[in-house]
Amino acid sequence: MAVSSGFWKPNVDYVVKVVEALRGKVDDGDLVVVSEKAVSTATGNIVDEKAVKPGLTAYFLAKCWMRLVWAFILGPLCHLRKGTVDHFRKYPLKKGSVHKQVVLQYSGFLQALLPMSEGGIDGSNLPYSYVSLPLEDAHQIAQKILDGIRKDLGRSVTVMIVDSDKTYSWRNFHFTPRPRPMRGIRSMGGFITYVVGRALKLKSRATPLAVVGAAISVEEALEVANLSNRARGFGAGRTIWDMAKTFKVPLTAVTWEMLEKVKHKPIVIVRSKI
C-alpha cells in the first residue's frame, strides 16, 4: 500500500512525516519502505547545478557521448524506450554538460558515462536545476525511522530505504551500478554494469540500500523493493523530461509549488499474506 504524505521539501522532519503517514495504517510485522529520493530532499542532500561551471570532459560527454553514442549505439543496445533515445539525440548541451560536471565531481568518470541517474544522482521530482545526491548514511536514517515508529506508534516493523535505480541479478549474483547498496549486492562497474545488465536483459529490480528491524535475505529485499517501487509510482514523472512534460514547461522551469500539487507517495507498506 503506497501512502501519500505530500512533497518533502528541504528541512522537513522525515521521521515525523513517516510516523504521521503510518498512523492507523501499519501493523506489527509490516515492512515500511521509504524512498531514498524523498529522504535526500528532506535532508538537503541536493545540489543546485545552476552554480556549476562545466569542464571540457563534461562538455564532451554531453555533446558526443550522449548525443551520438547513447542515442545511436548504446541506447538501442540497452533496449531503452524510443522516447528516451530520442531525448538523448537532443540532449541539452548547456544543462547537460553542467549535470555531467556534477556527476564527475561527486561520482567519478565511470558513473558519468551512464545516460541518467548517474551514481544515484537524479533530477526527477526536483525543481529548477536541483539534483539529489545518493545517501551516504542510509542505514542510520532507516534506524531513525524505525526508532520513531516504535516510540510513537508502538509497532514492531522492518524499515527499508530503497532507490529506483536497478539491481541486476544473474542466478544468485546481484549487482548494481549505483554506490552503497545493502550488503549482499555488489556495487561495481558503473556504466559497464548498466550496459551488461540492460543489453543481456537480466532480471532487474529496484535497489534496497538499507534494512533494519529484521534480518531478511537479499532476494526478499529485492522483491520487496520492486513491489514498493511499482506501488509508489513516479510522482511528477519518471525522468526530468517526463516531469517537464507533465507541467508543460522547460526542463529547469519546474517550481516547488508545481511539485507540491502532485500526489507523492514516498512510503509503501508491504505486508505478507501468510
RAGI-V278875 format. One line per field, one symbol per residue. ss: DSSP state (H for helix, E for strand, L for the rest). A space follows every 10 residues. Layout:
# RAGI-V278875
ss=???
This chain:
# RAGI-V278875
ss=LEELLLLLLL LLLHHHHHHH HHLLLLLLLL EEEEEHHHHH HHLLLEEEHH HLLLLHHHHH HHHHHHHHHH HHHHHHHLLL LHHHHHHHHL LLHHHHHHHH HHHHHHLLHH HHLLLLLHHH LELLLLLLLE EELLLLLHHH HHHHHHHHHH HHHLLLLEEE EEEEEEEEEE LLEEEELLLL LLLLLEELLL HHHHHHHHHL LLEEEEEEEE EELLLLLHHH HHHHHHHHHH HHLLLLLLLH HHHHHHHLLL LLLLLHHHHH LLLLLLEEEE LLLL
